[in-house]
Amino acid sequence: MLAKIVKIEGLDELQAGLKGRMNLSPVIDVVKKHGAQLSSRTQSNMQAAYTHGYSTGRTRRSVKPIFSDAGMTVSVGPTTDYFPYLEFGTRFMNAMPTLKPAFDVQSQMFINELKRLMQ
């Protein structure tokens, strides 16, 4: 049995050419839009949940979208060190989830919009 050798040349050039022709700006726009909406939704949840007399709004104000990877990644979350206690509770205090419910809603909307881009 003879083995046939197939040699493909130009793959690096092909990949570079395809990569250069990709237009990712619609994806970046979707990431930006949903990052901002997740931030806003989280802040709204916090305003509704944190109604105790000791609430100062510091955690809510600390929620801002942070973009990286040339706009392809967004991180949203509060920066206060005590936020995990608010979100998950302690043995002395009930959980007041605000980020996860916002993420659950927004992530589905994000995925659906990305799927529409691919059609």
Order of alpha helices (4+ residues) and beta strands (2+ residues): alpha-alpha-alpha-beta-beta-alpha-alpha
